[in-house]
């Protein structure tokens, strides 16, 4: 019984040390897996999508005659991308 408790204590201590080392090296881990870069790229993509959506919604109808939706209409990003492609505003193979 004494050997089992020692083994359990050693196992828990080992897990605790591994967890502490992982947390201490978290920044290196995020850099290695490019997590920080992915987050910054996603934030930039979100900014551009918001800007694009606001430009589409505020564009006068004379400049964009194929977009007949009122500015209050909600469309998905996929639908917006499809319409931009049909209008020739986006390349077929980005």
C-alpha distances in whole Angstrom, upper triangle without the diagonal:
4,5,5,7,9,10,11,12,14,15,17,18,20,21,23,24,26,27,29,30,32,33,35,36,37,41,41,39,42,45,43,43,47,45,47,50,50,50,53,55,54,55,58,59,58,61,63,63,64,67,68,68,69,72,72,73,75,77,81,82,85,82,80,82,80,77,78,75,76,74,72,71,67,66,63,63,63,66,68,67,68,72,72,72,74,76,76,74,71,71,70,68,66
4,5,5,6,9,10,11,12,14,15,16,18,20,21,23,24,26,27,29,30,32,33,35,36,40,39,38,41,43,42,42,46,45,46,50,49,49,52,54,53,55,58,58,58,61,63,63,63,66,68,67,69,72,72,73,75,77,81,82,85,82,80,82,80,77,79,76,76,74,72,71,67,67,64,63,63,67,68,67,69,72,72,72,75,77,76,74,71,71,70,68,66
4,6,5,6,9,10,10,12,14,15,16,18,20,21,22,24,26,27,28,30,31,33,34,38,37,36,39,41,40,40,43,43,45,48,47,47,50,52,52,53,56,57,57,59,61,61,62,65,66,66,68,71,71,71,74,76,80,81,83,81,78,81,78,76,77,74,75,73,71,70,66,65,62,61,62,65,66,65,67,70,70,70,73,75,74,72,69,69,68,65,64
4,5,5,6,9,10,10,12,14,15,16,18,20,21,22,24,26,27,29,30,31,33,36,36,34,37,40,38,38,41,40,43,46,45,45,48,50,49,51,54,54,54,57,59,58,59,62,63,63,65,68,68,68,71,73,77,78,80,78,76,78,75,73,74,71,72,70,68,67,63,62,59,58,59,62,63,62,64,67,67,67,70,72,71,70,67,66,65,63,61
4,5,5,6,8,10,10,12,14,15,16,18,20,21,22,24,26,27,28,30,31,35,35,33,36,39,37,38,41,40,41,45,44,44,47,49,48,49,53,53,53,55,58,57,58,61,62,62,64,67,67,67,70,72,76,77,79,77,75,77,75,72,74,71,71,69,67,66,62,61,58,58,58,62,63,62,64,67,67,67,70,72,71,69,66,66,65,63,61
4,5,5,6,8,10,10,12,14,15,16,18,20,21,22,24,26,27,28,30,33,33,32,35,37,36,36,40,39,41,44,44,43,46,48,48,49,52,53,53,55,57,57,58,61,62,62,64,67,67,68,70,72,76,77,80,77,75,77,75,72,74,71,72,69,67,66,63,62,59,58,59,62,63,62,64,67,67,67,70,72,71,69,66,66,65,62,61
4,5,5,6,9,10,10,12,14,15,16,18,20,21,22,24,26,27,28,32,31,30,33,35,34,34,37,36,39,41,41,41,44,46,46,47,50,51,51,53,55,55,56,59,60,60,62,65,65,66,68,70,74,75,77,75,72,75,72,70,72,69,69,67,65,64,61,60,56,56,56,59,60,59,61,64,64,64,67,69,68,66,63,63,62,59,58
4,5,5,6,9,10,11,12,14,15,16,18,20,21,23,24,26,27,30,30,29,31,34,33,33,36,35,37,40,39,39,42,44,43,45,48,48,48,51,53,53,54,57,58,58,59,62,63,63,65,67,71,72,75,72,70,72,70,67,69,66,67,64,63,61,58,57,54,53,54,57,58,57,59,62,62,62,65,67,66,64,61,61,60,58,56
4,5,5,6,8,10,10,12,14,15,16,18,20,21,22,24,26,29,29,28,31,33,32,33,36,34,36,39,39,39,42,44,43,44,47,48,48,50,53,53,53,56,58,58,59,62,63,63,65,67,71,72,75,72,70,73,71,68,70,67,67,64,63,62,58,58,54,54,54,58,58,58,60,63,62,62,66,67,67,65,62,62,61,59,57
4,6,5,6,9,10,10,12,14,15,16,18,20,21,22,24,28,27,26,29,31,30,31,34,33,35,38,38,38,41,43,42,44,46,47,47,50,52,52,53,56,57,57,59,61,62,63,65,67,71,72,74,72,70,72,70,67,69,66,67,65,63,62,58,57,54,53,54,57,58,57,59,62,62,61,65,66,66,64,61,60,60,57,55
4,5,5,6,9,10,11,12,14,15,16,18,20,21,22,26,26,24,27,29,28,28,31,30,32,35,35,35,38,40,40,41,44,45,45,47,49,49,50,53,54,54,56,59,59,60,62,64,68,69,72,69,67,69,67,64,66,63,64,62,60,59,55,54,51,50,50,54,55,54,56,59,58,58,61,63,62,61,57,57,57,54,52
4,5,5,6,9,10,10,12,14,15,16,18,20,21,24,25,23,26,28,28,28,31,29,31,34,34,34,37,39,38,39,42,43,43,45,48,48,48,51,53,52,54,57,57,58,60,62,66,67,70,67,65,68,65,63,64,62,62,59,58,57,53,53,49,48,49,53,53,52,55,57,57,57,60,62,62,59,57,57,56,54,52
4,5,5,6,9,10,11,12,14,15,16,18,20,23,23,22,25,27,27,27,30,29,31,34,34,34,37,39,38,39,42,43,43,45,48,48,49,51,53,53,55,57,58,59,61,63,67,68,71,68,66,69,66,64,66,63,63,60,59,58,55,54,51,50,50,54,54,53,56,59,58,58,61,63,62,60,57,57,57,54,52
4,5,5,6,9,10,11,12,14,15,17,18,22,21,20,23,25,24,25,28,27,29,32,32,32,35,37,37,38,41,42,42,44,46,47,48,50,52,52,54,56,57,58,60,62,65,67,69,66,64,67,65,62,64,62,62,60,58,57,54,53,49,48,49,52,53,51,54,57,56,56,59,61,60,58,55,55,54,52,50
4,5,5,6,9,10,10,12,14,15,16,20,20,18,21,23,22,23,26,24,26,29,29,29,32,34,34,35,38,39,39,41,43,43,44,47,48,49,50,53,54,54,56,58,62,63,66,63,61,64,61,59,61,58,58,56,55,54,50,49,46,45,45,49,49,48,51,54,53,53,56,58,57,55,52,52,52,49,47
4,5,5,6,9,10,11,12,14,15,19,19,18,20,23,23,23,26,24,26,29,29,29,32,34,34,34,37,38,38,40,43,43,44,46,48,48,50,52,53,54,56,58,62,63,66,63,61,64,62,59,61,58,58,56,54,53,50,49,46,45,46,49,50,49,51,54,53,54,57,58,58,55,52,53,53,50,48
4,5,5,6,9,10,11,12,14,17,17,17,19,22,21,22,25,24,25,28,29,29,31,34,34,34,37,38,39,41,43,44,44,47,48,49,50,53,54,54,56,58,62,64,66,63,62,64,62,60,62,59,59,57,55,55,51,50,47,46,47,50,50,49,52,55,54,54,57,59,58,55,52,53,52,50,47
4,6,5,6,9,10,11,12,15,15,14,17,19,18,19,22,21,23,26,26,26,29,31,31,32,35,36,36,38,41,41,42,44,46,46,48,50,51,52,54,56,60,61,63,61,59,61,59,57,59,56,57,54,53,52,49,48,44,43,44,47,47,46,49,52,51,51,54,56,55,52,49,49,49,46,44
4,5,5,6,9,10,10,14,15,13,15,18,18,18,21,19,21,24,24,24,27,29,29,30,32,34,34,36,38,38,39,42,43,44,45,48,49,49,51,53,57,58,61,58,56,59,57,54,56,54,54,51,50,49,46,45,42,40,41,45,45,44,47,49,49,49,52,54,53,50,48,48,48,45,43
4,5,5,6,9,10,13,14,13,16,18,18,19,21,20,21,24,25,24,27,29,29,30,33,34,34,36,39,39,40,42,44,44,46,48,49,50,52,54,58,59,62,59,57,60,58,56,58,55,55,52,51,51,47,46,43,42,43,47,46,45,48,51,50,50,54,55,54,51,49,49,49,46,44
4,5,5,6,8,11,11,11,14,16,16,17,19,19,20,23,24,24,26,28,29,29,32,33,34,36,38,39,40,42,44,44,46,48,49,50,52,54,57,59,61,58,57,60,58,55,58,55,55,53,52,51,48,47,43,42,43,46,46,45,48,50,49,49,53,54,53,50,48,48,48,45,42
4,5,5,6,9,9,8,11,13,13,14,16,15,17,20,20,20,23,25,25,26,29,30,31,33,35,35,36,39,40,41,43,45,46,47,49,50,54,56,58,55,53,56,54,52,54,52,52,49,48,48,44,43,40,38,39,43,43,41,44,47,46,46,49,50,49,47,44,44,44,41,39
4,5,5,8,10,9,11,13,14,15,17,15,16,19,20,19,22,24,24,25,28,29,29,31,33,34,35,37,39,39,41,43,44,45,47,49,53,54,57,54,52,55,53,51,53,50,50,48,46,46,43,42,39,37,39,42,42,41,44,46,45,45,49,50,49,46,44,44,44,42,39
4,6,8,9,10,12,13,14,16,17,16,16,20,21,21,22,25,26,26,28,30,31,32,35,36,36,38,40,41,42,44,46,47,48,50,54,56,58,55,54,57,55,53,55,52,52,49,48,48,45,44,41,39,41,44,44,42,45,48,47,47,51,51,50,48,45,45,46,43,40
4,6,5,6,9,10,11,12,14,14,14,17,19,19,20,23,24,24,27,28,29,31,33,34,35,37,38,40,41,43,44,45,47,49,52,54,56,53,52,55,53,51,53,51,51,48,48,47,44,43,40,38,39,42,42,40,43,46,44,45,48,49,48,45,42,42,43,40,37
4,5,5,6,9,10,11,12,11,11,15,16,15,17,20,20,21,24,25,26,27,30,31,31,33,35,36,38,40,41,42,44,45,49,51,53,50,49,52,50,47,50,47,48,45,44,43,40,39,36,34,35,39,38,37,40,42,41,42,45,46,45,42,40,40,40,37,35
4,5,5,6,9,10,10,10,9,12,14,14,15,18,19,19,21,23,24,25,27,29,30,31,33,34,36,38,39,40,42,43,47,49,51,48,47,50,48,46,48,46,46,43,43,43,39,38,35,33,35,38,37,36,39,41,40,40,44,44,43,40,38,38,39,36,33
4,5,5,6,9,10,10,10,13,15,15,17,19,20,21,23,25,26,27,29,30,32,33,35,36,38,39,41,42,44,45,49,51,52,49,48,51,49,47,50,48,48,45,45,45,41,40,37,34,35,39,38,37,40,42,40,40,44,45,44,41,38,38,38,36,33
4,5,5,6,8,9,10,12,13,14,16,18,19,20,22,24,25,27,28,29,31,33,34,35,37,39,40,41,43,44,48,50,52,49,47,50,48,46,48,46,47,44,44,43,40,38,35,33,33,37,37,35,38,40,39,39,43,44,42,40,37,37,37,34,31
4,5,5,6,5,6,9,10,11,13,14,15,17,19,20,21,23,25,26,27,29,30,31,33,35,36,37,39,41,44,46,48,45,43,46,45,42,45,43,43,40,40,39,36,35,32,29,30,34,33,32,35,37,36,36,39,40,39,37,34,34,34,31,29
4,6,5,6,6,8,10,11,12,14,16,17,18,20,22,23,24,26,28,29,30,32,34,35,36,38,39,41,44,46,48,45,43,46,45,43,45,43,44,41,41,41,37,36,33,30,31,35,34,32,35,37,36,36,39,40,39,36,33,33,34,31,28
4,5,8,9,10,12,14,15,16,18,19,21,22,24,25,27,28,30,31,32,34,36,37,38,40,42,43,46,48,50,46,45,48,46,44,47,45,46,43,43,42,39,37,34,31,32,35,35,33,35,38,36,36,40,41,39,37,34,33,34,30,28
4,5,8,9,9,12,14,14,15,17,19,20,21,23,24,25,27,29,30,31,33,35,36,37,39,40,44,45,47,44,42,45,43,41,44,42,43,41,40,39,36,34,31,28,28,32,32,30,32,35,34,33,37,38,37,35,31,31,31,28,25
4,6,5,6,9,10,11,12,14,16,16,18,20,21,22,24,26,27,28,30,32,33,35,36,37,41,42,44,41,39,42,40,39,41,40,40,38,38,37,34,32,29,26,27,30,29,27,30,33,31,31,35,36,34,32,29,28,29,26,23
4,5,5,6,9,10,11,12,14,15,16,19,20,21,23,24,26,27,29,30,31,33,35,36,40,41,43,40,38,41,40,37,40,38,39,36,36,35,31,30,27,24,25,29,28,27,30,32,31,31,34,35,34,32,29,29,29,27,24
4,5,5,6,9,10,11,13,14,15,17,19,20,21,23,24,26,27,29,30,32,33,35,39,40,42,39,38,41,39,37,40,38,38,35,35,35,31,30,27,25,26,29,28,27,30,32,31,31,35,35,34,31,29,29,30,28,24
4,5,5,6,9,10,11,12,14,15,17,18,20,21,22,24,26,27,29,30,32,33,37,38,40,37,35,39,37,35,38,36,37,34,34,33,30,29,26,23,24,28,26,25,28,30,28,28,32,33,31,28,26,26,27,24,21
4,6,5,6,9,10,10,12,14,15,16,18,20,21,22,24,26,27,28,30,31,35,36,38,35,34,37,35,33,35,33,34,32,32,31,28,26,23,20,21,25,24,22,25,27,26,26,30,30,29,27,24,24,25,22,19
4,5,5,6,9,10,10,12,14,15,17,18,20,21,23,24,26,27,29,30,34,36,38,35,33,36,35,32,35,32,33,30,30,29,26,25,22,19,21,25,23,22,26,28,26,27,30,31,30,27,25,26,27,25,21
4,5,5,6,9,10,11,12,14,15,17,18,20,21,23,24,26,27,28,32,34,36,33,32,35,34,31,34,32,32,29,30,29,26,25,23,20,22,25,23,22,26,27,25,26,30,30,29,26,24,25,26,24,21
4,5,5,6,9,10,11,12,14,15,16,18,20,21,22,24,26,27,30,32,34,31,29,32,31,29,32,30,31,28,28,28,25,23,21,17,19,22,21,19,22,24,22,23,27,27,26,23,20,21,22,20,17
4,5,5,6,9,10,10,12,14,15,16,18,20,21,22,24,25,29,31,33,30,28,31,30,27,30,28,28,26,26,25,22,20,18,15,17,20,18,17,21,23,21,22,25,26,25,22,20,21,22,21,17
4,5,5,6,9,10,11,12,14,15,17,18,20,21,23,24,28,30,32,29,28,31,30,27,30,27,28,24,25,24,22,21,18,16,18,21,19,19,22,24,22,23,27,27,26,23,21,23,24,23,20
4,5,5,6,9,10,11,12,14,15,17,18,20,21,22,26,28,30,27,26,29,28,26,28,27,27,24,24,24,22,21,19,16,18,21,18,17,21,22,20,21,25,25,24,20,19,20,22,21,17
4,5,5,6,9,10,10,12,14,15,16,18,20,21,25,26,28,25,23,27,25,23,26,24,25,22,23,22,19,18,15,12,14,17,15,14,17,19,17,18,22,22,21,18,16,18,19,18,15
4,5,5,6,9,10,10,12,14,15,16,18,20,24,25,27,25,23,26,25,22,25,22,23,20,20,20,17,16,14,11,14,16,14,14,18,19,17,19,22,22,22,19,18,20,22,21,18
4,5,5,6,9,10,11,12,14,15,17,18,22,24,26,23,22,26,25,22,25,22,22,19,20,20,18,17,16,13,16,18,16,16,19,20,18,20,23,23,23,19,18,21,23,22,19
4,5,5,6,9,10,10,12,14,15,16,20,22,24,21,19,23,22,20,22,21,21,18,19,19,17,16,15,12,15,16,13,13,17,17,15,17,20,19,19,15,14,17,19,19,16
4,5,5,6,9,10,10,12,14,15,19,20,23,20,18,21,20,17,20,18,19,16,17,16,14,13,11,8,11,13,10,10,14,14,13,15,18,18,18,15,14,17,18,19,16
4,5,5,6,9,10,11,12,14,18,20,22,20,18,21,21,18,20,17,17,14,15,15,13,13,12,10,14,15,12,13,17,16,15,18,20,20,20,17,17,20,22,22,19
4,5,5,6,9,10,11,12,16,18,20,17,16,20,20,17,19,18,17,14,16,16,15,15,15,12,16,16,13,14,17,16,14,18,20,19,19,15,16,19,21,22,19
4,5,5,6,9,10,10,14,16,18,15,14,17,16,14,17,15,16,13,15,15,14,13,13,10,13,13,10,10,14,13,11,14,16,15,15,12,12,16,18,19,16
4,5,5,6,9,10,14,15,18,15,14,16,16,12,15,13,13,10,11,11,10,10,10,9,12,12,8,10,13,12,11,15,17,15,17,14,14,18,20,21,19
4,5,5,6,8,12,14,17,15,14,17,17,14,15,13,12,9,11,12,12,12,13,12,16,15,12,14,17,15,14,18,19,18,19,16,17,21,23,24,22
4,5,5,6,10,12,14,11,11,14,15,12,14,13,13,10,13,14,14,14,15,14,16,15,12,13,16,14,12,16,17,15,16,13,15,19,21,23,20
4,6,5,9,10,12,10,9,12,11,8,11,10,10,8,11,11,11,11,13,12,14,12,9,11,13,11,10,14,15,13,14,12,14,18,20,22,20
4,6,9,10,13,12,10,13,13,9,10,9,8,5,8,8,10,10,13,13,16,14,11,14,16,13,13,17,17,16,18,15,17,21,23,25,23
4,6,9,12,11,10,13,14,11,12,11,9,7,10,12,13,14,17,16,19,17,14,17,19,16,15,19,20,17,19,17,19,23,25,27,25
4,6,8,7,7,10,12,9,11,11,10,9,12,13,15,15,18,17,19,17,14,16,18,14,13,17,17,14,16,14,17,21,23,25,24
4,5,6,7,9,11,10,10,11,10,10,13,15,17,18,20,20,22,19,17,19,20,16,16,19,19,16,18,16,19,23,25,28,27
4,5,5,5,8,7,7,9,9,10,14,14,17,17,20,20,21,18,16,18,19,15,15,18,17,14,17,16,19,23,24,27,27
4,6,6,9,10,10,13,13,14,17,18,20,20,23,23,24,21,18,20,20,17,16,19,17,14,17,16,19,23,25,28,27
4,6,9,9,11,13,14,14,18,18,20,19,21,21,22,19,16,18,18,15,13,16,16,12,14,13,16,19,22,25,24
4,6,6,8,10,12,12,16,15,17,16,18,18,18,16,13,15,15,11,10,13,12,9,12,11,14,18,19,23,22
4,6,7,10,12,13,17,16,18,17,19,19,20,17,15,16,16,12,12,15,13,10,13,13,17,20,21,24,24
4,6,9,12,13,16,15,16,15,17,17,17,14,12,14,12,9,10,12,9,7,11,12,15,17,18,22,22
4,6,9,10,13,11,13,12,14,14,15,12,10,12,12,8,9,12,11,9,13,12,15,18,19,22,22
4,7,9,12,10,12,12,15,16,17,13,12,15,15,11,13,16,14,12,16,16,19,22,23,26,26
4,6,8,6,9,9,13,14,15,12,11,15,14,11,13,16,15,14,18,17,19,23,23,26,26
4,5,6,9,11,14,16,18,15,14,17,18,15,16,20,19,17,21,19,22,25,26,29,28
4,6,8,10,14,15,17,15,13,16,18,15,16,19,19,18,21,19,21,25,26,28,27
4,6,10,13,15,17,15,14,18,19,17,18,22,21,21,24,22,23,27,28,30,29
4,7,10,13,15,12,12,15,16,14,16,19,19,19,22,20,22,25,26,28,27
4,7,10,12,10,10,13,15,14,15,18,19,19,21,20,21,24,24,26,25
4,7,8,6,7,10,11,10,13,15,15,16,19,17,18,21,21,23,22
4,5,5,6,9,10,11,12,14,15,17,19,17,17,19,19,20,19
4,5,5,6,9,10,10,12,14,15,17,15,14,16,16,17,16
4,5,5,6,9,10,11,12,14,15,14,13,15,14,15,15
4,5,5,6,9,10,11,12,14,14,13,16,15,17,17
4,5,5,6,9,10,11,12,11,11,14,14,16,15
4,5,5,6,9,10,11,9,8,11,11,13,12
4,5,5,6,9,10,10,9,11,10,13,13
4,5,5,6,9,9,9,12,12,15,15
4,5,5,6,5,6,9,10,13,13
4,5,5,6,5,7,7,10,11
4,5,8,8,10,9,13,14
4,6,8,10,11,15,15
4,6,7,9,12,12
4,7,10,12,12
4,6,9,8
4,6,6
4,6
4
